[in-house]
Amino acid sequence: MQPVYIQRIASIHPPKDHSPGNNRPYLQACEPDYKDIITNATLRRRMSRIVKMGVACGLECMGELSPEKIQGIITATGLGCLTDTEKFLNNLLDNKERMLNPTPFIQSTFNTIGAQIALIHQIHAYNMTYVHRGLSFESALLDAMMKIEEGSENILVGAIDEMTETCYTIQQRLGMLKGIAAGEGAQFFLLSREAGEHPLAEIQGIETFIGKQTTEEISSRIIRFFATKWFRMSGYSVVGYREKQEATQSR
């Protein structure tokens, strides 16, 4: 298979200490100031929290790369826009299925984030969203690698999920969070066909699994996923990894 290289990374994730905060029992992402990334105030105001998180992360990952050089935007999510979905369902119950506001339903669709990134930069290219629960990102990554195998030069791939108190409570009652620290965040990767001057890593293959896995087995699979170079992301907000790395080296 054609080698695939990671050129840039952007991330919005919980703080380093990995401890629940703000009186919430789950890990909450530490978000940046979106005004500097999503400059259109009207558009930003209409976005839900997860959409702003994903769009900002994707735009930051693109950096200064020309939109014409992006041959695809592929996003992945396990549960989608939970806040908007809950809002729509609550309105459905409160209003007895009458006079409903369609906006939360429209904004709760899974492909909203990828579509918004494309609209902001006018990217008329392949745009796909995978919603396969635990295999969502692996499916998106495999699709991106196949697109690069077919001749695409640059593909933007990302995974986004949010956690709400209602979702956490339901999953906890169902026994789905035993030994698991529930959390949220957004991660985007700019993949390319050519290595370039300073690639962050080379992806040589994808390995998926079915069934329960131990922590050691999961860690082993992750390390094999990034086959030739292993890296660590740090920081509390969205940041392009290369700029962060260069800033650290220049100190």
N, C-alpha and C positions, 0 to 999 in steps of 0.2 A: 504493500500500500504506500501511496505517496506520503512522505514525511509531513507532519503538521507542526508548526512552530507557534508558540505563544509569544506575542510581541508586546502586549500591554495587559495590565490587570487593573481593575477598579473594584473597590469593595466598600460596602456599608455593613457593619457587623456590630455585635455587642462589645462592650469594653473588654480589656485584657483579662480582668480578674474573673470573668465568666460567672458573675454572681447576680441573681435577680435583684432588681432595684425598683424604685418608684412604687413600692408596695405591690408589685406584681410578682407572681410566683414563677414567671418564665423569663428568659433572657431577652431583653428588649434592645433593638438596634440603636446605636447612638448616631443620630442623623445630623448631617451638615446643614448649613444655611443654603436652602435651595435657591435663593434669589440670585446668587452668583452663577448658578449653573443653568437653571430654567429661567431665562430673563423675561419671558412673556408673563406678566402678572395675571392677566385674564386666564390664560391657559393653566397657569400654576394653581390658581384659586379653584379651578374646576376639578383638579386632580385629587384623587383620594391619596391617603398616606402611602400605600404600597406602590401606586402608580408613580408618585413623585420619587420614591426611593429607587424604583427600577429605572425610570427615565434618566434621573440624574446620574446614576451609576453607569448606565450605558453611554451617555453623552461624554462623561469623563473618560471612559475607556477608549472612546474614539479619538479623543484628543484633537490634534490639529490635522488628522488625516482627512483628505478630501472626501466628501460624500460619494463622489463618482467612483472612488476606489473600493467602496464596500459592495460586495456582490451578494450579500445576504445578511439578514438579521434573524437569529434563531433564539427564541426564549423558552424557558422551562419553568414550570411552577407545579407544586404538588397539590395545593389547595386553592390557589387563585386569590381573588380579591375578597377576602372574608368580610371586611368591614362593610363594604357596599352590599354584599349578598345578605348579611344580617339586617342591614338597614331596610332593604327592599322587602324581605320576609316579614319584618316587624310591621312595616306599613301595610303589608297585605293583611295581616291579622287585625291591626288597629282600625283600619278603614273598611273592614269586612269586604275586601276584594273590590272596592269601588273607589274611583277618583284617585288612582295611584300615580305617583310621580315616577315616570319611566327612567329618569336620570340615573338613580343608583343601579338599576338593572343594566342599563347600557354600559356604565362604567365598570360593572363587575365582570364583564366578559374577559376570558383568559388572554386574548390577544391584544388587549388594550395597550400594554407597555411597548411591545414591539411595534405596534402601529403608530404610537405617539412618537417614538424615536424616528421612525421613517418620515412622518409628517413634518417634524421640526426641521430635519435636514433635507427634505425632499428626496429621499432615497427610493428610487423606483426599482427595487430589486426583490429577490426572493425573501419572503417574510413568513415565518412559520412559528407556531407555539405548540409545545408538547406539554400535555397534562397527564402524566402517567404515574402520579403519586411518587413513590420512592425511586422510580426509574426515569423521572422526567429529564433530569440533566444529562444522564447517560444517553438518552434518546436524542436530545438536542445536539450533543457533542458528536454522536455517530453520524447524524445528518450533516453536520458541518464538515466532518472529515470526508464524507462521500461527495459533498459539493466541491471540496478542494481537489479530490481525486478526479473529478470531472473537468477541472480546469479553472475554478474560481481562485482568485488571488487572496482576497481578504474576507473573512466572515466574522461577524460579531455574535458571540454566544454568551448568554447569561441565564442565571437562575435567580428567581425571586419568590419569597414567601413571607407572609406576615402571620403573627399570632395575636389572637384576641382573647379576652377573658372568657367569653362564652365557649370558644373553640377549645381552650385549655381545660375548662371544666368538663366538657363533654368527653374529651379524650381521656382525661384522668378517671372519670367514672367508668369508662369502658375498659380501663386497665391497659391503655396503649402507651402510657408514659412511665412504666416501671423501669427504673434504672436509666431513664433518659432525661436530659435537661432540655426541655422544649425551648425553642428560640426562633428568631427571624433574621432576615437580612437579605442582601442582594450582592451577587458576584457576577462580574462580566469579564470576558476574555476576548481579546482580539487575536484571532488565529490567522495565519498566513501560509502561503504555499512555499515561499522562499525564506531562508533563515535570516537574511539581512545581516546587519552589522552586530547587533547585540540582542539576540533572542533570549528570552527568559527560560524557556524550556522547549524540549521536543517531545511530542506525544507519539508514542510508537504503537499504542493499542488501547483498547477498552475492554475491561472485564466486568461483567455483571453477575449477579448471584440471586438466588431465590431462597428464602428461608432465613432463620435467625443466624446471626453471625456474632462471634465474640469480638471484643474491642481489638484484640491483637490481629484477628483476621481482617477486620475492616481497615486497620492501620496499614497492614501489609498490602492490601489491595490499592489503597490510596497512593502508597509509595511507588508501586508498580505502575500506577496510572501516569504519574509524572516520571517517565522512565529514566531520563538522562540528567535531569537537574531538579533538585528539590529546593524549594524556597519557602520563606515564611513571610506572611503579610502582617504588618503591624500598623497601629494607629487607631483612632477612635471614630474616624469619619471617612467619607469617600475620598480616595486619593489614588492617583495614577501611580502604580508601583514603580515604574522606571524613574519618575521624578523624585519619588520618596527615596529610592535607592541612591540616586546621584547626589541628593541633598545630604544624605547620611555620609557618603564617602568624602564629600567636600569639607566636612567639619574637621 
